[in-house]
Amino acid sequence: MSIQKLIDSVRIYSDWDAFKEDGKRIPGGYLASRHDALYQSAIDLKLATHLAFLEPRQRKARVRELCEVATRKAGWWPANTAGGRRRDYLVSKIVPPAESNLGKTWLEIRLRVEPPAPRLGLWDEDPSLFWSPQPGAYLCRAACIGHEGYFHYFVYGNGEARWENALQQRRLEQSGSGAKAYRDLLPEPGAIAGE
């Protein structure tokens, strides 16, 4: 299926209040029980193959060398195409787990990337999961806008009932569908991050 047909079929489920409901804005609690589990589900279902995130402010040894640079001096997250930042947007393959440099499970990956005693940890570095329907082209599966506290999850076509059920069971509501809704969040379909 082409990139255009896939984004025409997309359904987006959103959590607009994750950090607000988390209260103290620290890892654990609401974020850990809900979104850690959803990111792991996307990995378990083999719906996400790559993780992209903003290079942590408190750089942890070896994290950068285990990743590739998707965008230099990136905006806060993939939809923000404004450059001029001091940090790069990094990407690493996570599926199959045997080929992951960062870890075999989402929690293992998150703890490896996070600096000691983080305020929000990896969630504050806009971690997004992507998959590749065609060589060299990527579509977003999950996106966290850390500084805003928004989470978005993407369901494509008619063959992802288990994934859609997992999102609905956690009481996420559909916030949009189709190409326009996708481009409102990620203006460049097929790209991991805007230049």
VEXDREN-2710 file (C-alpha; in Angstrom, 1 decimal):
% VEXDREN-2710
k/r/px/py/pz
1/MET/0.0/0.0/0.0
2/SER/1.4/3.4/-0.9
3/ILE/2.2/6.1/1.7
4/GLN/-0.7/8.2/0.5
5/LYS/-3.2/5.4/0.9
6/LEU/-1.9/4.6/4.3
7/ILE/-2.3/8.1/5.6
8/ASP/-5.7/8.4/3.9
9/SER/-6.7/5.4/6.1
10/VAL/-5.1/6.6/9.3
11/ARG/-7.1/7.0/12.6
12/ILE/-5.4/9.0/15.3
13/TYR/-6.1/8.5/19.0
14/SER/-4.9/11.2/21.4
15/ASP/-4.3/11.8/25.1
16/TRP/-4.2/15.6/25.6
17/ASP/-3.8/15.6/29.4
18/ALA/-1.2/13.0/30.2
19/PHE/1.2/15.3/32.1
20/LYS/-1.6/17.2/33.7
21/GLU/-3.1/14.0/35.1
22/ASP/0.4/12.8/36.1
23/GLY/0.3/15.6/38.6
24/LYS/3.9/15.9/39.7
25/ARG/5.3/15.6/36.2
26/ILE/7.6/12.8/37.0
27/PRO/8.1/9.3/35.5
28/GLY/5.8/6.7/36.9
29/GLY/2.2/6.7/37.9
30/TYR/-0.1/7.6/35.1
31/LEU/2.6/7.8/32.4
32/ALA/4.2/4.5/33.4
33/SER/0.9/2.6/33.7
34/ARG/-0.7/3.9/30.5
35/HIS/1.9/5.0/28.0
36/ASP/4.8/2.8/28.8
37/ALA/2.3/-0.1/28.2
38/LEU/1.1/1.3/24.9
39/TYR/4.6/1.8/23.6
40/GLN/5.4/-1.7/24.6
41/SER/2.3/-3.0/22.8
42/ALA/3.3/-1.3/19.6
43/ILE/6.7/-3.1/19.9
44/ASP/5.2/-6.4/20.8
45/LEU/2.8/-6.3/17.9
46/LYS/5.7/-5.4/15.6
47/LEU/4.0/-2.2/14.5
48/ALA/6.9/0.0/15.3
49/THR/10.5/-0.6/14.1
50/HIS/12.3/2.6/15.0
51/LEU/12.5/5.0/18.0
52/ALA/13.3/8.6/17.5
53/PHE/13.9/11.1/20.3
54/LEU/15.5/14.5/21.0
55/GLU/19.1/14.1/22.3
56/PRO/18.7/14.4/26.2
57/ARG/19.9/17.6/27.8
58/GLN/21.8/15.5/30.3
59/ARG/23.7/13.4/27.8
60/LYS/24.1/9.9/28.9
61/ALA/27.3/8.1/27.9
62/ARG/27.1/6.1/24.7
63/VAL/23.5/6.9/23.9
64/ARG/24.4/9.1/20.9
65/GLU/26.8/6.6/19.5
66/LEU/24.1/3.9/19.6
67/CYS/21.8/6.0/17.4
68/GLU/21.9/7.8/14.1
69/VAL/21.1/11.5/13.6
70/ALA/17.7/11.9/11.9
71/THR/17.7/15.8/12.0
72/ARG/20.5/18.1/13.2
73/LYS/19.5/21.0/15.5
74/ALA/15.9/19.8/15.5
75/GLY/12.7/21.3/16.7
76/TRP/11.1/19.7/19.8
77/TRP/9.4/16.9/18.0
78/PRO/8.9/15.6/14.4
79/ALA/6.1/18.0/13.5
80/ASN/8.1/21.0/14.6
81/THR/10.1/21.9/11.5
82/ALA/11.7/25.0/13.1
83/GLY/15.4/24.5/13.5
84/GLY/18.0/26.4/15.5
85/ARG/17.9/24.1/18.6
86/ARG/21.1/23.0/20.2
87/ARG/20.2/19.3/20.2
88/ASP/19.8/16.7/17.5
89/TYR/16.9/14.3/16.9
90/LEU/18.2/10.8/17.1
91/VAL/16.8/7.5/15.7
92/SER/17.6/3.9/16.5
93/LYS/16.2/0.6/15.2
94/ILE/14.3/-1.3/18.0
95/VAL/12.5/-4.2/16.1
96/PRO/13.5/-7.0/15.9
97/PRO/14.8/-6.8/19.5
98/ALA/17.9/-8.7/18.5
99/GLU/18.9/-5.8/16.3
100/SER/18.2/-3.1/18.9
101/ASN/21.2/-1.2/20.3
102/LEU/19.1/0.3/23.1
103/GLY/17.3/-2.7/24.6
104/LYS/14.8/-5.5/24.0
105/THR/11.8/-4.0/25.8
106/TRP/10.4/-0.4/26.0
107/LEU/11.2/-0.1/29.7
108/GLU/14.8/-1.3/29.1
109/ILE/15.2/1.2/26.3
110/ARG/13.7/4.1/28.3
111/LEU/15.9/3.5/31.3
112/ARG/19.0/3.2/29.1
113/VAL/18.4/6.5/27.5
114/GLU/17.3/8.5/30.6
115/PRO/19.9/10.4/32.6
116/PRO/20.1/9.7/36.4
117/ALA/17.3/11.3/38.4
118/PRO/15.4/12.7/35.3
119/ARG/12.6/15.2/35.8
120/LEU/10.4/13.6/33.1
121/GLY/13.0/11.3/31.6
122/LEU/12.6/10.1/28.0
123/TRP/9.0/11.4/27.9
124/ASP/10.4/14.9/28.0
125/GLU/12.5/14.3/24.9
126/ASP/9.6/13.7/22.5
127/PRO/10.0/10.0/21.9
128/SER/8.2/8.8/18.7
129/LEU/7.8/5.3/17.3
130/PHE/8.0/4.8/13.5
131/TRP/7.6/2.0/11.0
132/SER/8.7/1.6/7.4
133/PRO/6.1/0.5/4.9
134/GLN/8.6/1.1/2.1
135/PRO/12.4/1.2/2.1
136/GLY/13.5/4.7/3.2
137/ALA/10.0/5.9/4.1
138/TYR/8.6/6.1/7.6
139/LEU/5.2/6.7/9.2
140/CYS/4.6/7.6/12.8
141/ARG/3.1/4.9/15.1
142/ALA/3.2/6.8/18.4
143/ALA/4.3/10.3/19.3
144/CYS/4.8/12.1/22.6
145/ILE/5.2/15.9/22.6
146/GLY/7.1/16.0/25.9
147/HIS/7.0/19.7/26.6
148/GLU/3.2/19.9/25.8
149/GLY/2.2/16.6/27.4
150/TYR/0.4/15.3/24.4
151/PHE/0.4/11.7/23.2
152/HIS/-0.8/10.6/19.7
153/TYR/-1.2/7.0/18.4
154/PHE/-1.7/6.1/14.8
155/VAL/-3.8/3.2/13.4
156/TYR/-3.6/2.4/9.7
157/GLY/-5.9/0.4/7.4
158/ASN/-8.3/-2.3/8.5
159/GLY/-5.7/-4.9/9.8
160/GLU/-4.8/-3.4/13.1
161/ALA/-7.7/-4.3/15.3
162/ARG/-5.6/-5.5/18.2
163/TRP/-3.7/-2.2/18.3
164/GLU/-6.9/-0.1/18.0
165/ASN/-8.5/-2.2/20.7
166/ALA/-5.6/-1.6/23.0
167/LEU/-5.9/2.2/22.5
168/GLN/-9.7/2.1/23.1
169/GLN/-9.4/0.0/26.2
170/ARG/-7.2/2.7/27.7
171/ARG/-10.0/5.1/27.0
172/LEU/-8.2/7.2/24.4
173/GLU/-10.5/9.0/22.0
174/GLN/-10.1/9.3/18.3
175/SER/-9.0/12.9/17.6
176/GLY/-8.9/12.7/13.8
177/SER/-8.6/10.6/10.7
178/GLY/-7.2/10.8/7.2
179/ALA/-4.4/12.6/5.5
180/LYS/-5.2/16.1/6.7
181/ALA/-5.2/15.0/10.3
182/TYR/-1.9/13.2/9.8
183/ARG/-0.3/16.2/8.1
184/ASP/-1.6/18.5/10.9
185/LEU/0.7/16.6/13.2
186/LEU/3.5/15.5/10.9
187/PRO/3.7/17.7/7.8
188/GLU/6.1/15.4/6.0
189/PRO/4.7/11.9/5.5
190/GLY/7.6/9.4/5.0
191/ALA/10.1/11.5/7.0
192/ILE/11.2/10.8/10.6
193/ALA/11.6/14.5/11.3
194/GLY/11.4/17.8/9.4
195/GLU/14.6/19.5/8.3
END
